[in-house]
């Protein structure tokens, strides 16, 4: 579309729109004013009429509930059939109407009647159901005592009048008004046409040059172009050529930079000398939960909420040399980073910061150290015992001492069994962590049967310490899960309860289907030695043992230190979790939650 057409249609549309809005506004305003003036007139007439009839007469009519033929009211207004008076009882029953003598419908649902029955003046405008005419209504409440406005309302005094529609009122001047508008629009459009045509040729050419995003080819100057625009056209062509060249270079560099930043696993921040951000990569947005927020309005401190990172940036800027540092942040948990901050050269030098997440490496290194230390600790004692008693068996003096030899062999077997259990638990834990556990697919099983199976497998230990098992579980409770793994978890929890409970004590095992949280809750509760508060958060870590338990219960509890860690991983495999509640000397309650 040409400049001429655009300017002509735009200005023409503005004129037409303004005219339409003006006409609509005038008609709406006049229509509102028309009905408002008629309503005010009706209101004054109704009050005058009510006053002329007298409150005593109206009170008598409403209190005695006179019938239509008993009421005689002469309207003191000389308007023929224009005005219509209606007396309405509080129930909505029409006692008297100046235009209708037959029984009328109940008026309790009329808007003006409802308002009047509340003791207020009411008005409305609608087509009368009784007469079928367009009327405006004004209703006044009639009180049982005229001297007090807060007296009880005993009836409604309503006056209405039929008025012609607003369109009928203005129809006489409508055609002249439309003719005037048409003449005005014709003149306005002609003026717009002439104005647009005078500028269309020159502006059209310049706009085309300004809007194009590709290099312009040389073309002859149009003869009728205005002289004032010739130099402007030459300048625009030169600017167009330069801008296109720079745009292509910037676009190429921008794509290269964007590809690099988006592909980096490190978080990158670029900012000016005032530490106000102007670029961050997707990894940085993800790390500091920036989402789609506009980073142009943020400083480094506002985006990261880290004073340490801000100090690193300031130090790099002030020193003018790159800076390496280590940093720990608490963004969704404790995370460790290697930070590289480098100042940019230039008049408006800024800072670039790169954060490399080394949390996993540090965690793996810590796990490696803990694992080596714990496995060494767990294996050192049984290996030393096996070695020592094996050497004793090789001594010639023991060849004839069968009882001593048997004792040594039993010790060797017991410690070999400890090493076997440790190895098995390590293999199970490794399989759970790598999700390679050899288990059947989930199936719907009876929970009480799983509990009974786990208890049966530990029957010898229960009898040895004379511990009673109390099971509380609905026999009809069935849930879909890995039954073999849940049995393993229950065995670990029950075995743990047996080890740390006194002789002749009790263990409580319960399983309920929590409908509120939509999860299966399995609890194993004991009255054993309990766990102090400082150990609660770490009790599910592998090889973690409470010092008191290590020193005093080591001889009687031959566990591997991996049982509770296995329980936790089995719960996680079911997308649930494991938790514990305990107080020192009062026993412990271990709980497995599995979503349905």
C-alpha positions as CSV (number, residue, x, y, z in Angstrom):
1,X,0.0,0.0,0.0
2,X,1.4,3.4,-1.0
3,X,2.1,6.3,1.3
4,X,-0.8,8.1,-0.3
5,X,-3.3,5.4,0.4
6,X,-2.0,4.9,3.9
7,X,-2.2,8.5,4.9
8,X,-5.6,8.9,3.1
9,X,-7.1,5.8,4.7
10,X,-5.6,6.6,8.1
11,X,-6.8,10.2,8.3
12,X,-10.1,9.3,6.7
13,X,-10.7,6.5,9.2
14,X,-9.8,9.0,12.0
15,X,-12.4,11.5,10.7
16,X,-15.0,8.8,10.3
17,X,-14.3,7.3,13.7
18,X,-14.4,10.7,15.4
19,X,-17.7,11.5,13.6
20,X,-19.2,8.2,14.5
21,X,-18.1,8.5,18.1
22,X,-19.4,12.1,18.3
23,X,-22.8,11.2,16.8
24,X,-23.2,8.2,19.1
25,X,-22.2,10.2,22.1
26,X,-24.7,12.9,21.2
27,X,-27.5,10.4,20.8
28,X,-26.6,8.5,23.9
29,X,-26.4,11.7,26.0
30,X,-29.6,13.1,24.6
31,X,-31.4,9.7,25.1
32,X,-30.2,9.6,28.8
33,X,-31.2,13.2,29.3
34,X,-34.6,12.7,27.7
35,X,-35.5,9.8,30.1
36,X,-34.0,11.6,33.1
37,X,-36.0,14.8,32.5
38,X,-39.2,12.8,32.0
39,X,-38.5,10.8,35.2
40,X,-37.9,14.0,37.2
41,X,-41.2,15.4,35.9
42,X,-43.0,12.2,36.8
43,X,-41.4,12.3,40.3
44,X,-42.6,15.8,40.9
45,X,-46.1,14.9,39.6
46,X,-46.3,11.8,41.8
47,X,-45.4,13.7,45.0
48,X,-47.9,16.5,44.2
49,X,-50.6,13.9,43.5
50,X,-49.9,12.0,46.7
51,X,-50.0,15.2,48.6
52,X,-53.3,16.3,47.1
53,X,-54.9,12.9,47.8
54,X,-53.7,13.0,51.4
55,X,-51.9,10.5,53.6
56,X,-55.0,9.9,55.7
57,X,-57.0,8.8,52.7
58,X,-54.1,6.5,51.5
59,X,-53.6,5.1,54.9
60,X,-57.3,4.2,55.1
61,X,-57.2,2.5,51.7
62,X,-54.2,0.3,52.6
63,X,-55.1,-0.5,56.1
64,X,-58.6,-1.6,55.2
65,X,-57.5,-3.4,52.0
66,X,-60.4,-1.9,50.0
67,X,-61.5,-3.6,46.8
68,X,-61.3,-1.9,43.4
69,X,-65.0,-0.8,43.4
70,X,-64.7,0.7,46.9
71,X,-61.9,3.1,46.0
72,X,-62.7,6.5,44.4
73,X,-59.7,8.6,43.4
74,X,-59.9,11.5,40.9
75,X,-56.5,12.4,39.4
76,X,-56.0,16.1,39.8
77,X,-53.8,16.3,36.6
78,X,-55.3,17.2,33.3
79,X,-53.5,14.8,31.0
80,X,-56.2,12.5,29.7
81,X,-54.9,9.0,29.6
82,X,-51.2,9.9,29.9
83,X,-50.9,9.3,33.7
84,X,-51.7,6.1,35.4
85,X,-52.0,5.6,39.1
86,X,-51.6,2.3,40.9
87,X,-52.0,1.4,44.6
88,X,-50.2,-1.7,45.6
89,X,-50.4,-3.6,48.9
90,X,-47.2,-4.9,50.6
91,X,-48.0,-8.4,49.3
92,X,-47.8,-7.1,45.7
93,X,-51.6,-7.2,45.3
94,X,-52.9,-4.3,43.2
95,X,-55.7,-2.6,45.2
96,X,-56.6,0.0,42.6
97,X,-55.4,1.1,39.1
98,X,-56.7,4.1,37.2
99,X,-56.6,2.3,33.8
100,X,-57.4,-1.3,34.6
101,X,-60.5,-2.5,36.5
102,X,-60.0,-6.2,36.1
103,X,-57.9,-8.2,38.5
104,X,-54.2,-7.6,37.8
105,X,-51.1,-9.8,38.2
106,X,-49.1,-9.5,41.4
107,X,-46.6,-6.7,41.3
108,X,-44.3,-7.8,44.1
109,X,-41.4,-8.4,41.6
110,X,-41.5,-5.0,40.0
111,X,-38.2,-3.1,40.6
112,X,-39.8,0.2,41.7
113,X,-42.2,-1.7,44.0
114,X,-39.4,-3.6,45.7
115,X,-37.6,-0.3,46.3
116,X,-40.7,1.4,47.7
117,X,-41.5,-1.5,50.0
118,X,-38.0,-0.9,51.5
119,X,-39.1,2.6,52.4
120,X,-37.3,4.4,49.5
121,X,-38.3,6.1,46.3
122,X,-38.2,3.7,43.3
123,X,-38.2,4.2,39.6
124,X,-37.9,2.1,36.4
125,X,-38.6,2.1,32.7
126,X,-40.1,-0.9,30.8
127,X,-42.9,-2.2,28.7
128,X,-46.0,-2.6,30.8
129,X,-47.2,-6.2,30.9
130,X,-50.7,-5.1,31.6
131,X,-51.1,-2.4,28.9
132,X,-48.4,-3.4,26.5
133,X,-47.0,0.2,26.3
134,X,-43.6,1.6,27.0
135,X,-43.9,3.5,30.3
136,X,-41.7,5.0,33.0
137,X,-42.7,4.3,36.6
138,X,-42.1,6.2,39.9
139,X,-43.2,4.6,43.2
140,X,-43.4,6.2,46.7
141,X,-43.8,4.3,50.0
142,X,-46.9,4.9,52.1
143,X,-46.2,4.8,55.8
144,X,-48.8,4.0,58.5
145,X,-47.7,7.2,60.2
146,X,-47.0,10.2,58.0
147,X,-45.0,12.0,60.8
148,X,-42.2,9.4,60.9
149,X,-40.3,8.3,57.9
150,X,-39.2,5.1,59.7
151,X,-42.7,3.9,60.3
152,X,-43.9,0.7,58.7
153,X,-44.6,0.7,55.0
154,X,-48.3,-0.3,54.4
155,X,-48.4,0.2,50.7
156,X,-46.9,1.6,47.5
157,X,-48.2,4.7,45.6
158,X,-47.0,4.3,42.0
159,X,-47.5,6.8,39.1
160,X,-46.5,6.0,35.6
161,X,-46.7,7.7,32.2
162,X,-46.4,6.5,28.7
163,X,-43.8,8.4,26.7
164,X,-42.8,8.1,23.1
165,X,-39.4,6.7,22.4
166,X,-36.4,8.9,21.9
167,X,-36.1,8.0,18.3
168,X,-39.6,9.2,17.6
169,X,-38.7,12.5,19.3
170,X,-35.7,13.2,17.1
171,X,-37.0,11.7,13.9
172,X,-38.0,15.2,12.6
173,X,-34.4,16.5,12.7
174,X,-32.7,13.2,11.9
175,X,-32.6,13.6,8.1
176,X,-31.2,17.2,8.2
177,X,-28.6,16.1,10.8
178,X,-27.5,13.2,8.5
179,X,-27.3,15.5,5.5
180,X,-25.1,17.9,7.5
181,X,-22.8,15.0,8.6
182,X,-22.5,13.8,5.0
183,X,-21.5,17.2,3.7
184,X,-19.0,17.6,6.5
185,X,-17.4,14.2,5.8
186,X,-17.3,14.9,2.1
187,X,-15.4,18.2,2.6
188,X,-13.1,16.6,5.2
189,X,-12.2,13.6,3.0
190,X,-11.6,15.9,0.0
191,X,-9.1,17.9,2.1
192,X,-7.4,14.8,3.3
193,X,-7.2,13.5,-0.3
194,X,-5.4,16.7,-1.5
195,X,-3.1,16.7,1.5
196,X,-2.1,13.1,1.0
197,X,-1.5,13.4,-2.7
198,X,0.8,16.4,-2.2
199,X,3.2,14.3,-0.1
200,X,2.7,10.8,-1.5
201,X,5.4,10.9,-4.2
202,X,8.2,12.3,-2.2
203,X,7.5,10.5,1.1
204,X,6.7,7.2,-0.6
205,X,10.2,7.1,-2.1
206,X,11.9,8.1,1.2
207,X,9.8,5.7,3.3
208,X,10.7,2.8,0.9
209,X,14.5,3.6,1.4
210,X,14.1,3.9,5.2
211,X,12.1,0.7,5.6
212,X,14.2,-1.6,3.4
213,X,16.6,-4.0,5.2
214,X,18.5,-5.0,2.1
215,X,21.1,-3.0,0.1
216,X,19.6,-0.5,-2.3
217,X,20.5,-0.6,-6.0
218,X,21.1,2.8,-7.7
219,X,18.0,4.1,-9.5
220,X,17.3,7.3,-11.4
221,X,15.8,10.3,-9.5
222,X,12.1,10.7,-10.2
223,X,11.4,14.0,-11.9
224,X,8.5,15.1,-9.8
225,X,10.3,14.4,-6.5
226,X,10.5,17.5,-4.3
227,X,13.9,19.2,-4.2
228,X,13.8,19.3,-0.4
229,X,13.9,15.5,-0.3
230,X,16.8,14.9,-2.8
231,X,19.6,15.3,-0.2
232,X,17.7,13.4,2.3
233,X,17.3,10.5,-0.1
234,X,21.1,10.4,-0.7
235,X,21.8,10.4,3.0
236,X,19.3,7.6,3.6
237,X,20.9,5.5,0.9
238,X,24.3,5.9,2.5
239,X,23.0,5.1,5.9
240,X,21.1,2.1,4.6
241,X,24.3,0.6,3.0
242,X,26.3,1.1,6.2
243,X,23.6,-0.2,8.5
244,X,23.1,-3.4,6.4
245,X,26.9,-4.1,6.5
246,X,27.1,-3.6,10.3
247,X,23.8,-5.5,10.8
248,X,25.2,-8.6,9.0
249,X,28.4,-8.5,11.0
250,X,26.5,-8.1,14.3
251,X,24.1,-10.8,13.4
252,X,26.9,-13.2,12.6
253,X,28.7,-12.4,15.8
254,X,25.5,-12.6,17.9
255,X,24.7,-16.0,16.6
256,X,28.2,-17.3,17.3
257,X,28.1,-15.8,20.8
258,X,24.6,-17.2,21.5
259,X,25.6,-20.7,20.4
260,X,28.6,-20.6,22.6
261,X,26.8,-19.3,25.7
262,X,23.8,-21.7,25.2
263,X,26.1,-24.7,24.9
264,X,28.1,-23.9,28.0
265,X,27.6,-25.9,31.2
266,X,28.9,-23.0,33.2
267,X,26.9,-20.0,34.3
268,X,28.0,-16.7,32.6
269,X,27.3,-13.2,33.7
270,X,28.3,-10.1,31.7
271,X,27.8,-6.7,33.3
272,X,29.0,-3.1,33.1
273,X,31.3,-1.2,35.5
274,X,28.4,-0.6,37.9
275,X,27.8,-4.4,38.1
276,X,24.5,-4.0,36.2
277,X,23.7,-7.0,34.1
278,X,23.3,-6.9,30.3
279,X,23.8,-10.6,29.4
280,X,23.3,-14.0,31.2
281,X,23.2,-17.4,29.6
282,X,20.5,-20.1,30.1
283,X,22.6,-21.9,32.7
284,X,22.8,-18.8,34.9
285,X,19.1,-18.3,34.6
286,X,18.5,-21.8,35.7
287,X,21.0,-21.7,38.5
288,X,19.6,-18.6,40.1
289,X,15.9,-19.1,39.2
290,X,15.7,-16.0,37.0
291,X,13.3,-17.6,34.5
292,X,12.2,-15.0,31.9
293,X,12.8,-12.0,34.1
294,X,14.3,-9.0,32.4
295,X,17.9,-8.9,33.6
296,X,18.6,-5.5,32.0
297,X,17.0,-3.9,35.1
298,X,19.0,-6.1,37.6
299,X,22.4,-5.8,39.3
300,X,24.6,-8.8,40.0
301,X,23.5,-8.7,43.7
302,X,19.8,-8.5,42.8
303,X,20.1,-11.5,40.4
304,X,22.3,-13.8,42.5
305,X,21.6,-12.5,46.1
306,X,25.2,-13.3,46.8
307,X,27.4,-10.7,48.5
308,X,30.5,-13.0,48.1
309,X,30.0,-13.1,44.3
310,X,29.6,-9.3,44.2
311,X,32.8,-8.9,46.2
312,X,34.7,-11.1,43.8
313,X,33.4,-9.0,40.8
314,X,34.4,-5.8,42.6
315,X,37.9,-7.1,43.4
316,X,38.5,-8.2,39.8
317,X,37.3,-4.7,38.5
318,X,39.5,-2.8,41.0
319,X,42.6,-4.9,40.4
320,X,42.1,-4.9,36.6
321,X,43.3,-8.5,36.3
322,X,41.4,-11.9,36.0
323,X,40.6,-13.5,39.4
324,X,40.0,-17.2,40.3
325,X,38.2,-18.1,43.4
326,X,36.0,-20.8,45.1
327,X,32.5,-20.1,46.2
328,X,29.7,-21.9,48.1
329,X,26.1,-20.8,47.4
330,X,22.9,-22.0,48.9
331,X,20.6,-21.9,45.8
332,X,18.3,-24.9,46.2
333,X,20.8,-26.5,48.5
334,X,24.5,-26.2,49.1
335,X,26.5,-25.9,45.9
336,X,30.2,-25.3,45.3
337,X,31.6,-23.3,42.4
338,X,34.9,-22.3,40.8
339,X,34.5,-18.7,39.9
340,X,36.5,-16.9,37.1
341,X,36.1,-13.1,37.0
342,X,37.7,-11.1,34.2
343,X,37.5,-7.3,33.6
344,X,36.8,-6.1,30.1
345,X,38.9,-3.5,28.4
346,X,37.4,-0.3,26.9
347,X,36.0,3.1,27.9
348,X,33.0,1.5,29.6
349,X,34.8,-1.6,30.9
350,X,32.7,-4.2,32.5
351,X,33.1,-7.6,34.1
352,X,32.5,-11.2,32.9
353,X,32.0,-13.9,35.5
354,X,32.0,-17.6,34.8
355,X,30.8,-20.1,37.5
356,X,31.6,-23.7,37.1
357,X,29.6,-26.1,39.3
358,X,31.9,-28.5,41.1
359,X,29.3,-29.7,43.7
360,X,29.1,-33.2,42.2
361,X,32.9,-33.5,42.1
362,X,33.2,-32.4,45.8
363,X,30.4,-34.6,46.8
364,X,31.9,-37.6,45.0
365,X,35.3,-36.9,46.6
366,X,33.7,-36.7,50.0
367,X,31.7,-39.9,49.4
368,X,34.9,-41.7,48.1
369,X,36.8,-40.7,51.3
370,X,33.9,-41.7,53.6
371,X,33.5,-44.9,51.7
372,X,37.2,-45.9,51.9
373,X,37.3,-44.9,55.6
374,X,34.1,-46.8,56.5
375,X,34.8,-49.9,54.5
376,X,38.3,-50.0,56.0
377,X,36.8,-49.7,59.4
378,X,34.2,-52.4,58.9
379,X,36.6,-54.9,57.3
380,X,39.7,-54.3,59.5
381,X,38.3,-56.1,62.6
382,X,37.0,-59.2,60.9
383,X,40.1,-59.5,58.7
384,X,42.4,-59.2,61.7
385,X,40.4,-61.8,63.6
386,X,40.4,-64.2,60.6
387,X,44.1,-63.7,60.1
388,X,44.9,-64.1,63.8
389,X,42.9,-67.2,64.4
390,X,44.0,-68.8,61.1
391,X,47.6,-68.4,62.3
392,X,46.7,-69.9,65.6
393,X,45.2,-72.9,63.8
394,X,48.5,-73.5,62.1
395,X,50.4,-73.9,65.4
396,X,51.3,-77.6,66.1
397,X,50.2,-77.5,69.7
398,X,46.5,-77.1,68.7
399,X,46.4,-80.3,66.6
400,X,45.2,-82.3,69.6
401,X,42.9,-79.6,71.1
402,X,39.7,-80.1,69.1
403,X,37.6,-77.8,71.4
404,X,40.0,-74.9,70.9
405,X,40.2,-75.5,67.2
406,X,36.4,-75.6,66.9
407,X,36.2,-72.3,68.8
408,X,38.7,-70.6,66.5
409,X,36.9,-71.9,63.4
410,X,33.6,-70.5,64.7
411,X,35.2,-67.1,65.2
412,X,36.6,-67.3,61.7
413,X,33.2,-68.3,60.3
414,X,31.4,-65.5,62.2
415,X,33.7,-62.8,60.8
416,X,33.6,-64.2,57.3
417,X,29.8,-64.0,57.6
418,X,30.2,-60.4,58.6
419,X,32.3,-59.7,55.5
420,X,29.8,-61.6,53.3
421,X,26.9,-59.5,54.7
422,X,28.8,-56.3,54.2
423,X,29.6,-57.3,50.6
424,X,25.9,-58.3,49.9
425,X,24.6,-55.0,51.3
426,X,27.1,-53.0,49.3
427,X,25.9,-54.8,46.1
428,X,22.3,-54.2,47.0
429,X,22.9,-50.5,47.7
430,X,24.9,-50.1,44.5
431,X,22.1,-51.7,42.5
432,X,19.5,-49.4,44.1
433,X,21.5,-46.3,43.4
434,X,22.0,-47.3,39.8
435,X,18.4,-48.6,39.4
436,X,19.7,-52.0,38.4
437,X,18.2,-54.0,41.2
438,X,17.0,-57.4,40.2
439,X,13.3,-57.1,41.2
440,X,10.1,-58.1,39.5
441,X,7.7,-55.5,38.1
442,X,5.4,-53.8,40.5
443,X,2.4,-56.0,41.4
444,X,-0.6,-55.6,43.7
445,X,0.1,-57.5,46.9
446,X,-1.3,-57.9,50.4
447,X,0.6,-55.7,52.8
448,X,-0.1,-58.0,55.8
449,X,1.4,-61.0,53.9
450,X,4.5,-58.9,53.2
451,X,4.8,-58.0,56.9
452,X,4.3,-61.6,58.0
453,X,7.0,-62.8,55.6
454,X,9.5,-60.3,56.9
455,X,8.7,-61.2,60.5
456,X,9.0,-65.0,59.8
457,X,12.5,-64.6,58.3
458,X,13.6,-63.0,61.6
459,X,11.9,-65.5,63.9
460,X,15.1,-66.9,65.4
461,X,16.3,-63.5,66.4
462,X,12.9,-62.7,68.0
463,X,12.9,-65.9,70.0
464,X,16.5,-65.4,71.1
465,X,15.7,-62.0,72.7
466,X,12.1,-63.0,73.5
467,X,10.6,-60.0,71.7
468,X,6.9,-59.9,70.9
469,X,5.7,-58.5,67.5
470,X,2.4,-56.7,67.4
471,X,1.0,-56.2,63.9
472,X,-1.7,-53.7,63.1
473,X,-2.7,-53.9,59.4
474,X,-6.0,-54.4,57.5
475,X,-6.0,-57.8,55.9
476,X,-7.7,-56.4,52.8
477,X,-5.1,-53.7,52.3
478,X,-3.4,-54.2,48.9
479,X,-1.0,-51.8,47.2
480,X,1.0,-52.0,44.0
481,X,4.7,-52.1,44.7
482,X,8.0,-54.1,44.5
483,X,7.1,-56.7,47.1
484,X,10.6,-58.2,47.4
485,X,12.2,-54.8,48.1
486,X,9.6,-53.9,50.7
487,X,10.2,-57.2,52.5
488,X,13.9,-56.4,52.5
489,X,13.2,-52.9,53.9
490,X,11.0,-54.3,56.6
491,X,13.6,-56.9,57.5
492,X,16.2,-54.2,58.0
493,X,13.9,-52.1,60.2
494,X,12.7,-55.1,62.3
495,X,16.3,-56.3,62.6
496,X,17.4,-52.8,63.7
497,X,14.6,-52.8,66.3
498,X,15.6,-56.2,67.6
499,X,19.2,-55.2,68.0
500,X,18.5,-52.0,70.0
501,X,15.6,-53.3,72.2
502,X,15.8,-54.9,75.6
503,X,15.1,-58.6,76.2
504,X,11.4,-59.3,76.7
505,X,10.3,-56.1,74.9
506,X,7.9,-55.5,72.1
507,X,7.9,-54.3,68.5
508,X,4.9,-52.7,66.8
509,X,4.4,-52.9,63.1
510,X,1.6,-51.0,61.4
511,X,0.5,-50.2,57.8
512,X,-2.3,-47.9,56.8
513,X,-3.5,-46.3,53.6
514,X,-3.6,-42.6,54.2
515,X,-6.5,-41.4,52.0
516,X,-5.8,-37.7,52.8
517,X,-2.2,-37.8,51.4
518,X,-2.9,-40.7,49.1
519,X,0.1,-42.8,50.4
520,X,0.8,-46.1,52.1
521,X,2.5,-45.5,55.5
522,X,4.4,-48.4,57.1
523,X,5.7,-48.0,60.6
524,X,8.1,-50.0,62.8
525,X,8.2,-48.8,66.4
526,X,10.3,-50.1,69.3
527,X,11.0,-49.2,72.9
528,X,14.8,-49.5,72.6
529,X,17.6,-47.1,73.4
530,X,16.5,-44.4,71.0
531,X,18.4,-41.9,69.1
532,X,19.5,-38.4,70.2
533,X,18.5,-35.4,68.2
534,X,21.9,-34.6,66.7
535,X,22.0,-38.0,64.9
536,X,18.5,-37.9,63.4
537,X,19.4,-36.1,60.2
538,X,22.3,-38.5,59.4
539,X,20.8,-41.8,60.5
540,X,20.1,-42.9,56.9
541,X,23.6,-42.3,55.6
542,X,25.6,-45.4,54.7
543,X,28.0,-46.7,57.4
544,X,26.7,-44.0,59.8
545,X,26.6,-45.3,63.4
546,X,26.0,-43.6,66.6
547,X,29.1,-43.7,68.8
548,X,27.3,-44.9,71.8
549,X,25.9,-47.8,69.8
550,X,29.3,-48.6,68.3
551,X,31.0,-48.8,71.7
552,X,28.4,-50.6,73.8
553,X,26.4,-52.7,71.3
554,X,29.2,-53.6,68.8
555,X,29.6,-57.1,70.2
556,X,26.0,-58.0,70.1
557,X,25.0,-56.2,66.9
558,X,26.8,-57.5,63.8
559,X,25.2,-55.1,61.3
560,X,27.0,-53.6,58.3
561,X,25.9,-50.0,58.9
562,X,24.0,-50.0,55.5
563,X,20.6,-51.3,56.5
564,X,18.9,-47.9,57.0
565,X,20.6,-46.6,53.8
566,X,19.1,-49.5,51.9
567,X,15.6,-48.7,53.4
568,X,15.9,-45.1,52.3
569,X,16.9,-46.1,48.7
570,X,14.0,-48.6,48.5
571,X,11.6,-45.9,49.5
572,X,13.1,-43.5,46.9
573,X,12.7,-46.3,44.2
574,X,9.0,-46.2,45.0
575,X,9.0,-42.4,44.7
576,X,8.5,-42.2,48.4
577,X,10.7,-41.4,51.4
578,X,11.9,-42.8,54.8
579,X,11.8,-40.9,58.0
580,X,12.4,-41.5,61.8
581,X,11.1,-40.1,65.0
582,X,13.1,-40.9,68.2
583,X,14.0,-39.8,71.6
584,X,16.9,-41.0,73.6
585,X,15.9,-43.8,76.0
586,X,12.3,-43.8,74.7
587,X,12.6,-45.9,71.5
588,X,12.3,-45.1,67.8
589,X,9.6,-45.1,65.1
590,X,10.8,-45.7,61.5
591,X,8.3,-44.8,58.8
592,X,8.2,-45.6,55.1
593,X,5.8,-43.5,52.9
594,X,4.9,-44.8,49.5
595,X,2.6,-42.8,47.2
596,X,-0.4,-44.8,45.9
